[in-house]
Amino acid sequence: MKPKVTMIAWNQNDNYVVTAVNNHLLKVWNSSTGQLLHDLVGHADEVFVLETHPFDCRIMLSAGHDGNIFIWDITKGTKTKHYFNMIEGQGHGAVFDCKFSPDGQHFACTDSHGHLLIFGFGCSRPYEKIPDQMFFHTDYRPLIRDSKNYVLDEQTQQAPHLMPPPFLVDVDGNPHPTKYQRLVPGRENCADEHLIPQLGYVATSDGEVVEQVIGQQTVDQDEPGVEPSILDGMIRQLQLEQDQRTGADQESAPSGPQNGEGTPRRG
């Protein structure tokens, strides 16, 4: 196998360069002379994450598709800490990205199974206040293109950026309580009745029918005594302005394409 460099990173003071090679080795080099100082052994698959500590020039983090996360002392060429991302019943999860916090006391990683892993000093109590599983109910909704080749949500026929803020659900599509729905930007000050999603029954790939969030629960704005939704009004206003701009562009545009190009323009 021909060796190839997959990642490269300088340490905090730029005295060292660390390269990840597809033979699963990490190599530490003197950045001024180009001298090879250390071979760091431990990974069993390719490494695509090299993260420098924000202020300690000795520390480098590496993570790869083998599920291993290492903290290295690159001045000595030794391991300081090691974690293996084993997922019960599913084998290991490949680690795709890692970042240190600005104070260097924590780092967070994401893996191939959609997990966010948080490491560091202190207690985990603040993180226990939120559910273990958090998805937006629109995460896997199909998209379509309209006649002008713009992207629309298939179910609502709206541009995704004009849709109401999504709901937080678990991995099975069940909505979380209203106190968690207020964590979504745009829902911080909503009344409780506007935090209750509309549910429907959806068939899964194995034929099982489950109850899932299918969209925003709406009220009839014409009913007496019902306060209109500010958010819905803003969405309608934005859509109206966009339609007006599109109409103005079409009226002012030449009758035929110029320079042989027929690419549509957005207002």
Backbone torsions as a table, in degrees:
resi	resn	phi	psi	omega
1	MET	NA	128.4	179.1
2	LYS	-75.7	123.2	-179.2
3	PRO	-63.5	137.4	176.7
4	LYS	-134.6	140.4	176.5
5	VAL	-80.9	126.5	-179.6
6	THR	-101.1	-29.1	179.2
7	MET	-148.6	155.7	177.0
8	ILE	-145.1	142.3	-179.7
9	ALA	-152.2	140.8	171.8
10	TRP	-89.0	150.1	174.5
11	ASN	-78.8	-177.8	-169.4
12	GLN	-62.3	-37.3	-178.5
13	ASN	-103.0	10.4	175.3
14	ASP	67.1	13.5	177.9
15	ASN	-78.4	-23.6	-177.3
16	TYR	-126.3	150.6	172.6
17	VAL	-123.4	131.6	177.7
18	VAL	-112.7	129.9	177.2
19	THR	-118.9	141.7	174.0
20	ALA	-102.5	130.1	-176.2
21	VAL	-113.6	151.3	-175.6
22	ASN	-72.4	0.5	170.6
23	ASN	-90.5	12.5	172.6
24	HIS	79.9	8.1	176.2
25	LEU	-94.9	149.9	167.5
26	LEU	-108.1	136.9	-178.4
27	LYS	-120.2	133.6	179.9
28	VAL	-106.4	126.8	-176.0
29	TRP	-121.6	149.7	168.8
30	ASN	-76.3	120.7	-173.1
31	SER	-71.1	-19.6	-179.2
32	SER	-88.5	-42.6	-175.0
33	THR	-100.1	-18.3	-176.1
34	GLY	79.7	8.2	-178.8
35	GLN	-73.2	136.0	174.8
36	LEU	-76.7	123.1	-175.8
37	LEU	-101.2	-44.3	-175.6
38	HIS	-145.8	147.5	163.3
39	ASP	-105.2	121.9	-179.0
40	LEU	-98.5	115.6	-174.5
41	VAL	-107.5	135.1	177.5
42	GLY	168.4	-33.5	-178.7
43	HIS	-78.1	148.4	-179.9
44	ALA	-115.6	4.9	177.6
45	ASP	-151.4	177.9	-175.1
46	GLU	-66.0	147.0	-177.3
47	VAL	-110.6	126.1	178.9
48	PHE	-122.9	11.5	179.1
49	VAL	-130.3	118.1	169.8
50	LEU	-130.8	118.1	-174.2
51	GLU	-127.2	127.3	-178.6
52	THR	-87.0	139.7	174.6
53	HIS	-64.0	141.7	-172.9
54	PRO	-66.0	-24.4	179.7
55	PHE	-141.3	-15.1	179.6
56	ASP	-93.9	109.4	-173.9
57	CYS	-69.6	-10.0	-179.6
58	ARG	-84.5	-20.8	-165.4
59	ILE	-100.9	133.2	173.1
60	MET	-137.3	138.9	177.8
61	LEU	-105.9	139.4	174.2
62	SER	-132.1	149.1	178.0
63	ALA	-153.4	151.3	-174.9
64	GLY	-149.3	-172.2	-178.2
65	HIS	-73.5	-7.3	176.3
66	ASP	-83.8	-1.5	-179.8
67	GLY	83.8	2.5	-179.7
68	ASN	-89.4	139.3	172.7
69	ILE	-123.8	121.7	-178.8
70	PHE	-118.5	143.0	165.6
71	ILE	-107.8	122.2	-174.9
72	TRP	-112.7	147.4	162.7
73	ASP	-97.4	100.3	-172.5
74	ILE	-76.4	-16.9	176.2
75	THR	-72.4	-31.9	179.1
76	LYS	-101.2	-16.6	-177.0
77	GLY	73.7	34.9	-175.5
78	THR	-125.1	157.8	174.5
79	LYS	-81.5	136.6	174.5
80	THR	-101.9	-45.6	178.1
81	LYS	-143.4	153.9	179.8
82	HIS	-142.5	138.3	174.9
83	TYR	-136.5	136.9	177.4
84	PHE	-112.2	123.8	-173.9
85	ASN	-84.1	73.7	177.6
86	MET	-86.4	131.9	179.4
87	ILE	-113.8	122.4	-173.7
88	GLU	-58.5	124.8	177.6
89	GLY	79.5	-2.8	-176.8
90	GLN	-130.2	8.5	-176.1
91	GLY	76.3	-155.4	-179.4
92	HIS	-94.6	158.6	176.7
93	GLY	-106.8	124.4	177.2
94	ALA	-63.0	136.4	-178.9
95	VAL	-93.6	123.5	-173.2
96	PHE	-99.7	-27.0	-178.3
97	ASP	-160.8	151.5	177.2
98	CYS	-146.0	147.3	176.4
99	LYS	-145.2	139.4	172.3
100	PHE	-80.9	151.6	169.3
101	SER	-74.3	158.6	-178.3
102	PRO	-57.4	-31.8	-179.5
103	ASP	-86.6	-1.8	177.3
104	GLY	74.3	5.4	-177.0
105	GLN	-88.7	-15.1	-178.5
106	HIS	-139.1	158.4	166.2
107	PHE	-144.6	150.5	-177.7
108	ALA	-122.0	143.9	-179.4
109	CYS	-130.7	151.7	172.6
110	THR	-120.9	144.5	-177.4
111	ASP	-123.4	179.8	-174.2
112	SER	-71.7	-11.0	-180.0
113	HIS	-100.6	9.7	177.8
114	GLY	82.2	18.8	-179.9
115	HIS	-92.2	145.2	169.4
116	LEU	-107.5	117.4	-178.1
117	LEU	-105.8	126.9	-178.2
118	ILE	-118.8	124.0	-179.5
119	PHE	-118.5	151.7	174.2
120	GLY	153.7	-171.1	-179.5
121	PHE	-87.0	157.9	178.9
122	GLY	101.3	-163.6	-178.2
123	CYS	-111.7	163.9	-177.0
124	SER	-95.7	9.3	-174.9
125	ARG	-59.0	-41.5	179.6
126	PRO	-60.3	-31.9	-177.7
127	TYR	-79.2	-15.2	179.9
128	GLU	-78.6	-6.6	-179.5
129	LYS	-79.6	-11.5	-178.7
130	ILE	-116.5	156.5	-178.2
131	PRO	-64.6	154.5	176.5
132	ASP	-68.9	-32.5	-177.5
133	GLN	-114.2	121.9	178.8
134	MET	-138.4	117.4	174.5
135	PHE	-130.9	156.2	166.7
136	PHE	-84.6	142.0	-176.9
137	HIS	-67.2	-14.3	179.3
138	THR	-97.4	4.9	-172.8
139	ASP	-57.2	-38.3	-174.4
140	TYR	-116.7	24.5	178.1
141	ARG	-75.0	138.6	179.8
142	PRO	-71.7	151.1	178.0
143	LEU	-113.8	154.6	175.4
144	ILE	-132.4	172.8	175.2
145	ARG	-119.1	141.2	179.9
146	ASP	-87.9	-171.0	-176.1
147	SER	-64.1	-22.9	178.2
148	LYS	-96.8	9.0	177.9
149	ASN	72.5	18.5	174.1
150	TYR	-83.9	150.7	-177.4
151	VAL	-83.1	135.6	178.0
152	LEU	-131.9	150.2	169.3
153	ASP	-70.5	128.8	-173.0
154	GLU	-62.9	-39.0	-174.0
155	GLN	-74.4	-44.2	-174.6
156	THR	-98.1	-11.3	-177.3
157	GLN	62.0	26.5	178.8
158	GLN	-110.9	153.9	171.2
159	ALA	-64.3	135.2	-175.0
160	PRO	-54.4	-36.2	-177.5
161	HIS	-75.3	-8.6	177.7
162	LEU	-102.5	-1.0	-179.9
163	MET	-77.0	154.3	176.5
164	PRO	-61.4	157.9	177.7
165	PRO	-55.9	140.0	-177.2
166	PRO	-74.2	168.9	176.7
167	PHE	-97.0	151.6	174.3
168	LEU	-87.0	129.8	-178.8
169	VAL	-133.8	167.7	174.5
170	ASP	-88.0	-174.2	-174.4
171	VAL	-64.5	-23.3	178.9
172	ASP	-92.6	2.8	179.4
173	GLY	87.8	8.8	178.6
174	ASN	-81.9	129.9	-176.4
175	PRO	-70.0	146.6	175.3
176	HIS	-82.3	163.2	179.2
177	PRO	-59.4	163.7	-174.0
178	THR	-60.7	-29.6	-179.0
179	LYS	-64.1	-28.1	176.7
180	TYR	-83.1	-30.1	179.8
181	GLN	-63.1	-27.0	179.2
182	ARG	-73.8	-6.8	175.2
183	LEU	-76.5	-16.0	-179.0
184	VAL	-78.8	126.9	177.2
185	PRO	-54.9	129.8	-177.4
186	GLY	101.2	-12.6	179.4
187	ARG	-115.7	9.8	-173.8
188	GLU	-59.6	-37.7	-173.9
189	ASN	-113.1	18.2	-178.5
190	CYS	-72.5	147.5	172.5
191	ALA	-68.9	158.4	-176.1
192	ASP	-57.5	-38.0	-176.5
193	GLU	-67.3	-21.6	178.5
194	HIS	-88.8	-0.8	179.4
195	LEU	-104.0	8.5	179.7
196	ILE	-101.3	114.3	-176.4
197	PRO	-76.8	162.6	174.9
198	GLN	-86.7	126.5	-176.5
199	LEU	-101.8	152.3	176.1
200	GLY	-149.9	175.0	-178.8
201	TYR	-107.6	128.2	-175.5
202	VAL	-127.0	137.5	178.1
203	ALA	-85.7	130.4	177.7
204	THR	-84.0	176.3	-176.2
205	SER	-63.8	-28.5	-179.6
206	ASP	-92.5	11.3	175.6
207	GLY	91.0	-5.3	-179.8
208	GLU	-77.0	137.4	178.8
209	VAL	-97.7	122.4	-177.9
210	VAL	-125.3	155.9	177.4
211	GLU	-86.6	127.5	-177.6
212	GLN	-139.3	160.9	173.2
213	VAL	-70.3	128.6	177.7
214	ILE	-114.2	-10.5	177.2
215	GLY	169.1	-171.6	-178.5
216	GLN	-77.9	131.4	173.4
217	GLN	-76.9	126.6	-176.2
218	THR	-116.3	160.1	176.1
219	VAL	-120.7	157.6	179.0
220	ASP	-74.7	114.1	-175.6
221	GLN	-69.4	-15.9	-178.7
222	ASP	-87.9	-7.2	-179.6
223	GLU	-67.9	137.5	179.0
224	PRO	-66.7	138.9	176.6
225	GLY	84.5	-0.1	179.8
226	VAL	-97.7	122.7	-179.0
227	GLU	-76.4	127.9	-178.6
228	PRO	-66.8	149.3	179.8
229	SER	-76.6	124.4	178.1
230	ILE	-62.3	-41.2	-178.2
231	LEU	-64.2	-44.1	178.7
232	ASP	-62.6	-38.4	178.1
233	GLY	-63.7	-39.8	177.9
234	MET	-64.7	-40.4	179.7
235	ILE	-64.1	-43.3	179.2
236	ARG	-64.1	-38.5	-179.8
237	GLN	-65.8	-43.1	178.2
238	LEU	-62.5	-41.3	179.1
239	GLN	-64.7	-40.6	179.2
240	LEU	-62.9	-44.6	180.0
241	GLU	-63.4	-39.5	179.3
242	GLN	-65.2	-41.0	178.3
243	ASP	-63.5	-38.6	179.5
244	GLN	-66.7	-41.8	178.6
245	ARG	-64.9	-40.3	179.1
246	THR	-62.7	-42.4	178.6
247	GLY	-64.3	-39.2	178.7
248	ALA	-65.9	-39.1	178.8
249	ASP	-64.1	-39.7	-178.6
250	GLN	-67.8	-36.3	-179.5
251	GLU	-69.7	-37.1	-176.6
252	SER	-87.1	-10.8	-177.2
253	ALA	-76.4	149.7	175.2
254	PRO	-61.2	158.5	-176.0
255	SER	-68.2	-27.5	-179.2
256	GLY	-128.2	163.3	179.9
257	PRO	-68.1	143.8	179.5
258	GLN	-95.4	146.6	177.3
259	ASN	56.8	26.0	178.0
260	GLY	73.7	11.0	-178.2
261	GLU	-107.3	139.3	179.2
262	GLY	-124.2	30.5	-177.0
263	THR	-71.7	127.8	179.6
264	PRO	-68.6	152.0	178.2
265	ARG	-114.4	148.0	174.5
266	ARG	-96.8	145.3	177.5
267	GLY	-70.0	NA	NA
